[in-house]
């Protein structure tokens, strides 16, 4: 479900469309809506002709690059997509802040249950219980079954140690 873009969180549609035309060959009128919920990063639904894409960017004014690293999100999606079929296909990463005011990436739009809806139902249950509830909607796969090394090449940013660090960060946030 999307809503009109919230005031103050608008995208510069003309600059964005110019960039998408140059890098993806996309032409046509651009319609932008926003996904209303999330934990901090802003997520938009872009409609261009008959295509639907999702754009993710850091919150307005965010300066903590490690907390809102769009490049890292794009890299992780790029590595998971070939080995875990329920992940949206990443399309484009842009670190040029002159386009929309922050780094962003595009991915395909997939219909389904957003994780924030699952988080709302789970609440503060034990992490093992949470993971059991999160992954059945995605075909019964548990997070541990996707090895960080299963997608090649395996860059240092996606090493087992980094994957463990990211996982620990999420577990701390969920407690």
N, C-alpha and C positions, 0 to 999 in steps of 0.2 A: 504494500500500500504506500502510495506517495501522496505528498501534499504540495501546494505551491511553495516556492522557495521562501524561507523565513527572511524577514527584513534584516539587512546587514550581512546576509550570507549569500547574496546574489553572485553569480559568475559573470565575467565580462563576455557575454555570448558572442559578440562579433570577433573579438581576438581569438576566442576558443575555436570558433568555426574556421577562421583563417588558418590556425595551426593544424586542425584536424584535416582540412583540405590539403594542406601542403604535405603532411606526413602520412595520411591514410587514404587520400583521394576522395574523402567524403565531401559531398556537395549537398546543398538543400537546406530547407528551413530547419532551424534547431529549436526544439522545445526542451526546457529544463524543468524538472520537478525534483523534490527532495524527499529522501526517506526520513521520516520524522523522528525516529529513535536511533540511538547509538550511544556509544560510551564516550566518544570525544571527537574522533575524526568525522568530517562531514562527508556525506554520501548522497550523490545525485543520480537521477535517472535522466539520461540524455536520449531524446528521440530525434533521429535525423532520417527523414524519409521513412523507410520501413524498418530501420535498424533501431535497436534499443541497446544502449551501453550504460555501464555504471562508471561514474567518476568518483574517486576518493581523493580527498585532500586533508591536510591538517586543519584543525580549528583556526578561525581567524585570530591573528595575533600570536599564535603559538611559536615560541622560539626555542623550545627544548627539542632539538633535532632527534635525539635518541628516543624520545617518547612518541614521536609522530613521524617515524622514518618511512616515508612512502616507498623509497627504493628498496628497503628491507621487505616490506609487505609484498611488493611486486616480485622480488627475487623468490620469496617463499612460495607465492602462488605459482610462479614459473616452474619451480622444482616439484611442487605437489601435483600440478595439473596432469602431467603425463602418467603418474602412478596412482592417482586417486580421482576417479572419474566424477566425483560430486563437487569438485572445486571449479569455479568459473575460469574460463580461459582468459589469462591476462593478455592484453592487446598492445598497450603502449605505456611507457613510463616517460615522464617529462620532468626534468629538474630545472628547467628554465622558468624562474619565478616571474618573468615579464609577461607570461601568457595569462595566468589567472591570479598571480600574487603569491603563489606557493607551489612547491613540487606537487605533482599529482600523477595518478595512473588511471588507465581505463581497463575495464574487464568486460566480458560479456555479461549480459543480464540473464540470470537463471531464476525461474519461479521456484518458490519453496518456502520453508520455514526459516526466517532469519534467526540467527543465534540469540539475538537479544530477547526474542520471545521465549526461547528455551531457558535463558538465564532467569527471566522473570518467574517462570514456573518452578525452577529448581531452588532458588533462594540460596540460603547458606548451608546447604547439605555438605557432607563430607566430600572431598574431591573425587574419591573413587566412585561414589554414588552419582556425582555430577557427570563424570565422563561416561558412565553407563547410560545416563539419560540423554546426553548430547548426541551420541553417535548412532543410536538406533534409527533416527530419522534419515540417516545417510547410509542406509543399507546394512546396518548392524556392525559396521567397522569400528573398531576401537582406535583411539589415537595412537596407541603404542604399536599398532600393526603397520603403520607407515614409517618405515625406517628413514631417517634423514639421509642416509647414504644410498637409498634406492634410486634416486634421481641423479644421473650423471650429466655434466661434470659436477663434482661435489666441491664447490668453492669453500674457502675457509670460513666465510660468513655463514655457511649453513652446516658447519661441522657438528658432530655429536655434542661437543661441549657447548656450543652456541645454542643448539636446539634445547639442551637441558637447562641452560640459563633462561631462555625465553619461557620454557614450561614452568620453571620455578617462579618466575615473575608472575605468570598467570595464576598459579596456585595461591600465591600470596594475596593477589588482588581478590580472589574468590573467597578467601577466609573471612 
